[in-house]
Amino acid sequence: MEMYPLFLRRQLAGVSGSTTPLIALWGHGRTYTKPVRRPETAAKNTLTRRASWFFAYTQGGADYLASRGYPRQHITVVRNCIDAEPLAHIRELASKPGTKEFSEAAALRTRHHLQHGRTALFVGGLDTPKRIPLLLETAQRMADALPGFRLLVAGTGAHRPLVDAAASSTASPVVALGHTTGRNMALLGAVSDIMLMPGRVGLCAVDSFALRTPIVTTAWPWHAPEFEYLENGRNAIITPDDPAAYAATAHALLADESRLRSLHISCQKDADVYTIDAMAARFSEGLLAMLSERQKKRGRG
């Protein structure tokens, strides 16, 4: 790893009396998405404490670092993000009658026989962390209870054959769309009521805000840091990690138009909070604070 030579160089600089280089780390702060052994965690924490500054993805990572002895005043929470503004812009146009995007969304509904209040979306990699078998099981449970329900699956990966097989049946609620990004993803958000994400939630949280399409997920232990952006009952729904409870909750949400509208509004508001510009500003503030701290130490020296 690149950090080991850097830390060695820093230690050697201290021994020789030369200027000690600043080393800043950028990352999760703790391991979120898999179990780790205690020695690995201890080694990582020890190494992290040698850094001059830490840029943590989220507040949870920052709190973990502080609880392990890293100085909280040397942590900047950047709120890791992607540039979802273009996605939000197209999604906004798709809600306005008379625009090209509005017509495209209407055509999408017709092509896939989509009904308001009966359409869910999955966006992401079709792989093990996303729990694709549970996603497909949930879709079938909901279709059995809600005639006309459709699940739009936008993505590809190792479990693509599972999705294609499910979609091949004429009675299946699954619509396999393959890898989808940009404009096409925004249109999918415009025709969907919710996002079904039973497995790992990461930056798809930011996508859901831009699309105004609230995530329904489970209290699974291996979500990525951006899962922290979800607020149960406000901009998302988080259910117990149980297949029956998950499907039943999603079904009930589609039937509750008032609650669904409230979630959509909160997603739209949060699209203005979690932005790439805000992340860049926080990063810049952290850099300036780190340099200011160095100047103070030199002044005291």
PETA-V611131 format. One record per residue. RES is the residue in one small letter. SS is DSSP state (a for helix, b for strand, c for the rest). Layout:
{{RES & SS} {RES & SS}}
This chain:
{{m & c} {e & a} {m & a} {y & a} {p & a} {l & a} {f & a} {l & a} {r & a} {r & a} {q & a} {l & a} {a & a} {g & a} {v & a} {s & a} {g & c} {s & c} {t & c} {t & c} {p & c} {l & c} {i & c} {a & b} {l & b} {w & b} {g & b} {h & c} {g & c} {r & c} {t & c} {y & c} {t & c} {k & c} {p & c} {v & c} {r & c} {r & a} {p & a} {e & a} {t & a} {a & a} {a & a} {k & a} {n & a} {t & a} {l & a} {t & a} {r & c} {r & c} {a & c} {s & c} {w & b} {f & b} {f & b} {a & b} {y & c} {t & c} {q & a} {g & a} {g & a} {a & a} {d & a} {y & a} {l & a} {a & a} {s & a} {r & c} {g & c} {y & c} {p & c} {r & a} {q & a} {h & a} {i & b} {t & b} {v & b} {v & c} {r & c} {n & c} {c & c} {i & c} {d & c} {a & c} {e & a} {p & a} {l & a} {a & a} {h & a} {i & a} {r & a} {e & a} {l & a} {a & c} {s & c} {k & c} {p & c} {g & c} {t & c} {k & a} {e & a} {f & a} {s & a} {e & a} {a & a} {a & a} {a & a} {l & a} {r & a} {t & a} {r & a} {h & a} {h & c} {l & c} {q & c} {h & c} {g & c} {r & c} {t & b} {a & b} {l & b} {f & b} {v & b} {g & c} {g & c} {l & c} {d & c} {t & a} {p & a} {k & a} {r & c} {i & a} {p & a} {l & a} {l & a} {l & a} {e & a} {t & a} {a & a} {q & a} {r & a} {m & a} {a & a} {d & a} {a & a} {l & c} {p & c} {g & c} {f & c} {r & b} {l & b} {l & b} {v & b} {a & b} {g & c} {t & c} {g & c} {a & c} {h & c} {r & a} {p & a} {l & a} {v & a} {d & a} {a & a} {a & a} {a & a} {s & c} {s & c} {t & c} {a & c} {s & c} {p & c} {v & b} {v & b} {a & b} {l & c} {g & c} {h & c} {t & c} {t & c} {g & a} {r & a} {n & a} {m & a} {a & a} {l & a} {l & a} {g & a} {a & a} {v & a} {s & c} {d & c} {i & b} {m & b} {l & b} {m & c} {p & c} {g & c} {r & c} {v & c} {g & c} {l & c} {c & a} {a & a} {v & a} {d & a} {s & a} {f & a} {a & a} {l & a} {r & c} {t & c} {p & c} {i & b} {v & b} {t & b} {t & b} {a & c} {w & c} {p & c} {w & c} {h & c} {a & c} {p & a} {e & a} {f & a} {e & a} {y & a} {l & c} {e & c} {n & b} {g & c} {r & c} {n & c} {a & b} {i & b} {i & b} {t & b} {p & c} {d & c} {d & c} {p & a} {a & a} {a & a} {y & a} {a & a} {a & a} {t & a} {a & a} {h & a} {a & a} {l & a} {l & a} {a & a} {d & c} {e & a} {s & a} {r & a} {l & a} {r & a} {s & a} {l & a} {h & a} {i & a} {s & a} {c & a} {q & a} {k & a} {d & a} {a & c} {d & c} {v & c} {y & c} {t & c} {i & a} {d & a} {a & a} {m & a} {a & a} {a & a} {r & a} {f & a} {s & a} {e & a} {g & a} {l & a} {l & a} {a & a} {m & a} {l & a} {s & a} {e & a} {r & a} {q & a} {k & a} {k & a} {r & a} {g & a} {r & a} {g & c}}
